[in-house]
Every structure is written in C-alpha cells, then in structure tokens.
Amino acid sequence: MSEPIIHMDGIKKHFGNVIALNGVTFDVRPGECHCLLGDNGAGKSTFIKTMSGVHKPTAGTITFEGKPMQLGSPRDAMEAGIATVFQDLAMIPLMSVTRNFFMGREPTVGRGIFKRFDLDSANRICMEKMRQMGINLRAPDQAVGTLSGGERQTVAIARAVHFGAKVLILDEPTSALGVRQTSNVLATIARVREQGVGVVFISHNVRHALAVGDRFTVLNRGQTLGTAKRGEIEAAELQDLMAGGQEMASLEGSLGGTV
C-alpha cells in the first residue's frame, strides 16, 4: 500500500473557547478517494480550511509526502499541490470557459510590452483537458454561465488537476446537482483518481460517497468516529454515525422506538 500524500494527525482548532476540531486524524493516498462524512456543524468546513491553509491548527501535525509541513496560507497549500474546489467554484459566469480555466495563470507569448495572453494555446489546452474529463464544449469561448452545474464542477476539477494538484479537496461537489449531473461529477472523480491524484470528498450524502469512495471517515462535533474501508461498512451504519449513533439509539429507547 502506498504512503499517504498528506497525513493530518491529532488536528485541533480552537476559536477562543469554541472547539471546532478536537483531535482529527485523516490521510489520503495517491489515486484514492477518501470520503469525509458529517452532518451540518460536524466541523467539515473548518477541516477543509485547515487542510487548505486558510486556518492554522491549534495543535497537531501535518505531514506532506513524508515531510513535516506548516501551511501558512492557501498559497502555501496550492504550491505544495493541495487544491480545493469549494461549493461556489470561484468562477465568473459571463467569462469564457478558457478565461475561467486559466484565471490568474494565463499562458503568454511575446516579451516586454509585447507580452500578451496566448489565447490559441489556452483554447487548445482547455478543450483537450475538458475532453479528457468527458465534457465536449461547443467552443472554448462558451460562457461558463451556459454550462450545467455538473459541467462547471468539472471545469474547476480539470483546472486544479492541470495545474498540478496532488491532493484535490472537493467541498460537497454534488449537493446542488440533479441525478444526471451528479453522475457526471462522480465519473470525473474516477478519471482524476486514475491520474494518481488523491481525492478528499467532503459530503453529507452517504449514497454519493459510497459510489466513489475507497475509505470513509465520519466527523461528528469536531471528532472523527473512525475510518472504514469500502465493503467494511453499510450505508445505514454510516448514516447512523453521522446522526450521532449512540445518541440516536438512546433517544429511540426513551421514545419507545419511534424515532
């Protein structure tokens, strides 16, 4: 079994007296999809921001490719190869797919005052990368706003992989999508894994996680309740852990099994 690309051990994050994360341990390996599951308020957002360099952990260690790492900012994470695709996707709907794909990292030609955006090269690369992800654009100058939610997710994922992502963090990528769009995004995740990228799939949808995940870690009130491999746990068990497990069982008992 390959070594983890990133390993987070005993991560704690406090905001004053509020404990958002309380000893979270998590890792992801090359070509693996490790799902982090949790209900609203479980600490998923804080975990994402800690892993992507937005928050510095109060305690705990982060190891990246076998070496200790301190993430001082999101730029540190990006330069190391940790890319995050948030729910809002950070795209401009009226701009073309190509412009969104290369935003802030545009290829150029010429020198000095003659330096300019290499649009032909950018269009070619964009179309090729999108085809590799299973999306056939009408044209590279097609506005991102005309794409479906699933296609926009794919643009964001393809962009991250093109710019060297070793770990790809996906924040609830299927939460606002229909059945067909969800299927497309899950297929895109499978293609990314084939390229050796480690995928962190953050979700509260057990069914979607089981469709692509290799390992499943449940987060509840800032703590991990354990990690299971594919085939070791059923959907109902994961759902029960997310909902509070023992608390639910206790409540059922007190209400005569009506919960």
FENQUIJO-V151273 format. One record per residue. N is the residue number from 1. RES is the residue in one small letter. OMEGA is omega in whole degrees, -180 to 180 (NA if undefined). NEAR is the number of other ideal C-beta (glycine too) atoms within 12 Angstrom. Layout:
n=N res=RES omega=OMEGA near=NEAR
n=N res=RES omega=OMEGA near=NEAR
This chain:
n=1 res=m omega=-178 near=11
n=2 res=s omega=179 near=15
n=3 res=e omega=179 near=17
n=4 res=p omega=172 near=28
n=5 res=i omega=178 near=35
n=6 res=i omega=179 near=43
n=7 res=h omega=178 near=28
n=8 res=m omega=-172 near=39
n=9 res=d omega=175 near=21
n=10 res=g omega=-176 near=21
n=11 res=i omega=174 near=38
n=12 res=k omega=176 near=28
n=13 res=k omega=-180 near=31
n=14 res=h omega=170 near=22
n=15 res=f omega=-172 near=18
n=16 res=g omega=179 near=8
n=17 res=n omega=-179 near=6
n=18 res=v omega=178 near=16
n=19 res=i omega=-178 near=20
n=20 res=a omega=176 near=30
n=21 res=l omega=-174 near=39
n=22 res=n omega=176 near=27
n=23 res=g omega=-179 near=27
n=24 res=v omega=175 near=42
n=25 res=t omega=-172 near=29
n=26 res=f omega=174 near=45
n=27 res=d omega=176 near=34
n=28 res=v omega=-177 near=42
n=29 res=r omega=179 near=27
n=30 res=p omega=177 near=28
n=31 res=g omega=-178 near=25
n=32 res=e omega=170 near=36
n=33 res=c omega=-180 near=40
n=34 res=h omega=-175 near=43
n=35 res=c omega=173 near=45
n=36 res=l omega=-174 near=45
n=37 res=l omega=177 near=44
n=38 res=g omega=178 near=40
n=39 res=d omega=176 near=27
n=40 res=n omega=-179 near=17
n=41 res=g omega=-178 near=17
n=42 res=a omega=-178 near=32
n=43 res=g omega=-176 near=39
n=44 res=k omega=-177 near=40
n=45 res=s omega=178 near=29
n=46 res=t omega=179 near=34
n=47 res=f omega=179 near=39
n=48 res=i omega=-176 near=41
n=49 res=k omega=176 near=29
n=50 res=t omega=-180 near=39
n=51 res=m omega=-177 near=47
n=52 res=s omega=172 near=38
n=53 res=g omega=179 near=30
n=54 res=v omega=177 near=26
n=55 res=h omega=171 near=28
n=56 res=k omega=-179 near=27
n=57 res=p omega=176 near=33
n=58 res=t omega=178 near=22
n=59 res=a omega=-180 near=19
n=60 res=g omega=-177 near=29
n=61 res=t omega=176 near=22
n=62 res=i omega=177 near=38
n=63 res=t omega=-180 near=25
n=64 res=f omega=-176 near=29
n=65 res=e omega=175 near=23
n=66 res=g omega=-178 near=14
n=67 res=k omega=178 near=15
n=68 res=p omega=-178 near=15
n=69 res=m omega=172 near=28
n=70 res=q omega=-179 near=18
n=71 res=l omega=-179 near=33
n=72 res=g omega=-177 near=18
n=73 res=s omega=175 near=17
n=74 res=p omega=178 near=24
n=75 res=r omega=176 near=15
n=76 res=d omega=-179 near=20
n=77 res=a omega=-179 near=33
n=78 res=m omega=-180 near=27
n=79 res=e omega=177 near=19
n=80 res=a omega=-179 near=28
n=81 res=g omega=177 near=30
n=82 res=i omega=-178 near=40
n=83 res=a omega=-180 near=38
n=84 res=t omega=174 near=37
n=85 res=v omega=-179 near=39
n=86 res=f omega=-177 near=26
n=87 res=q omega=-178 near=25
n=88 res=d omega=173 near=18
n=89 res=l omega=178 near=32
n=90 res=a omega=179 near=23
n=91 res=m omega=178 near=28
n=92 res=i omega=-172 near=19
n=93 res=p omega=-176 near=20
n=94 res=l omega=178 near=14
n=95 res=m omega=-178 near=22
n=96 res=s omega=177 near=30
n=97 res=v omega=-180 near=40
n=98 res=t omega=-179 near=36
n=99 res=r omega=178 near=27
n=100 res=n omega=-179 near=36
n=101 res=f omega=-174 near=45
n=102 res=f omega=-175 near=29
n=103 res=m omega=180 near=23
n=104 res=g omega=-178 near=15
n=105 res=r omega=-173 near=20
n=106 res=e omega=173 near=22
n=107 res=p omega=-177 near=23
n=108 res=t omega=172 near=17
n=109 res=v omega=-180 near=15
n=110 res=g omega=-179 near=11
n=111 res=r omega=177 near=8
n=112 res=g omega=-178 near=8
n=113 res=i omega=180 near=6
n=114 res=f omega=180 near=9
n=115 res=k omega=-177 near=12
n=116 res=r omega=179 near=16
n=117 res=f omega=179 near=21
n=118 res=d omega=-173 near=19
n=119 res=l omega=-179 near=21
n=120 res=d omega=179 near=17
n=121 res=s omega=-180 near=20
n=122 res=a omega=179 near=30
n=123 res=n omega=-178 near=26
n=124 res=r omega=-179 near=18
n=125 res=i omega=-179 near=26
n=126 res=c omega=-180 near=37
n=127 res=m omega=-179 near=27
n=128 res=e omega=-179 near=20
n=129 res=k omega=179 near=33
n=130 res=m omega=176 near=37
n=131 res=r omega=179 near=17
n=132 res=q omega=179 near=22
n=133 res=m omega=175 near=36
n=134 res=g omega=-180 near=25
n=135 res=i omega=177 near=34
n=136 res=n omega=179 near=18
n=137 res=l omega=173 near=30
n=138 res=r omega=180 near=15
n=139 res=a omega=-179 near=15
n=140 res=p omega=179 near=31
n=141 res=d omega=176 near=22
n=142 res=q omega=-179 near=28
n=143 res=a omega=180 near=23
n=144 res=v omega=-179 near=34
n=145 res=g omega=179 near=19
n=146 res=t omega=-180 near=20
n=147 res=l omega=175 near=29
n=148 res=s omega=179 near=21
n=149 res=g omega=179 near=29
n=150 res=g omega=179 near=31
n=151 res=e omega=177 near=33
n=152 res=r omega=175 near=39
n=153 res=q omega=-178 near=43
n=154 res=t omega=176 near=45
n=155 res=v omega=-179 near=47
n=156 res=a omega=179 near=42
n=157 res=i omega=180 near=45
n=158 res=a omega=178 near=40
n=159 res=r omega=-179 near=39
n=160 res=a omega=-179 near=40
n=161 res=v omega=-180 near=34
n=162 res=h omega=-177 near=28
n=163 res=f omega=166 near=26
n=164 res=g omega=180 near=19
n=165 res=a omega=172 near=36
n=166 res=k omega=174 near=32
n=167 res=v omega=-179 near=47
n=168 res=l omega=179 near=48
n=169 res=i omega=-179 near=49
n=170 res=l omega=-177 near=47
n=171 res=d omega=178 near=35
n=172 res=e omega=-173 near=34
n=173 res=p omega=-177 near=43
n=174 res=t omega=-170 near=36
n=175 res=s omega=-175 near=26
n=176 res=a omega=-174 near=19
n=177 res=l omega=173 near=26
n=178 res=g omega=-175 near=14
n=179 res=v omega=-177 near=14
n=180 res=r omega=180 near=15
n=181 res=q omega=177 near=25
n=182 res=t omega=179 near=29
n=183 res=s omega=179 near=23
n=184 res=n omega=-180 near=31
n=185 res=v omega=178 near=44
n=186 res=l omega=176 near=36
n=187 res=a omega=178 near=26
n=188 res=t omega=179 near=43
n=189 res=i omega=178 near=45
n=190 res=a omega=179 near=25
n=191 res=r omega=179 near=29
n=192 res=v omega=179 near=43
n=193 res=r omega=180 near=31
n=194 res=e omega=179 near=18
n=195 res=q omega=176 near=25
n=196 res=g omega=179 near=22
n=197 res=v omega=174 near=39
n=198 res=g omega=-176 near=39
n=199 res=v omega=172 near=48
n=200 res=v omega=-175 near=51
n=201 res=f omega=-179 near=48
n=202 res=i omega=-177 near=43
n=203 res=s omega=168 near=44
n=204 res=h omega=180 near=30
n=205 res=n omega=-176 near=29
n=206 res=v omega=-178 near=30
n=207 res=r omega=180 near=22
n=208 res=h omega=179 near=31
n=209 res=a omega=-179 near=40
n=210 res=l omega=-179 near=29
n=211 res=a omega=-175 near=25
n=212 res=v omega=-171 near=34
n=213 res=g omega=172 near=39
n=214 res=d omega=176 near=32
n=215 res=r omega=-175 near=34
n=216 res=f omega=177 near=41
n=217 res=t omega=-179 near=39
n=218 res=v omega=178 near=38
n=219 res=l omega=-180 near=40
n=220 res=n omega=180 near=32
n=221 res=r omega=175 near=28
n=222 res=g omega=180 near=28
n=223 res=q omega=176 near=28
n=224 res=t omega=-179 near=34
n=225 res=l omega=179 near=33
n=226 res=g omega=-180 near=23
n=227 res=t omega=180 near=27
n=228 res=a omega=176 near=26
n=229 res=k omega=175 near=19
n=230 res=r omega=179 near=21
n=231 res=g omega=-179 near=11
n=232 res=e omega=-175 near=15
n=233 res=i omega=-180 near=27
n=234 res=e omega=-180 near=16
n=235 res=a omega=-178 near=22
n=236 res=a omega=179 near=15
n=237 res=e omega=178 near=21
n=238 res=l omega=-180 near=37
n=239 res=q omega=-179 near=24
n=240 res=d omega=178 near=25
n=241 res=l omega=179 near=34
n=242 res=m omega=-177 near=36
n=243 res=a omega=179 near=27
n=244 res=g omega=172 near=23
n=245 res=g omega=-175 near=23
n=246 res=q omega=179 near=14
n=247 res=e omega=179 near=19
n=248 res=m omega=-180 near=23
n=249 res=a omega=178 near=16
n=250 res=s omega=180 near=13
n=251 res=l omega=178 near=17
n=252 res=e omega=-179 near=17
n=253 res=g omega=-177 near=13
n=254 res=s omega=-179 near=12
n=255 res=l omega=178 near=11
n=256 res=g omega=175 near=8
n=257 res=g omega=-177 near=11
n=258 res=t omega=-178 near=9
n=259 res=v omega=NA near=15
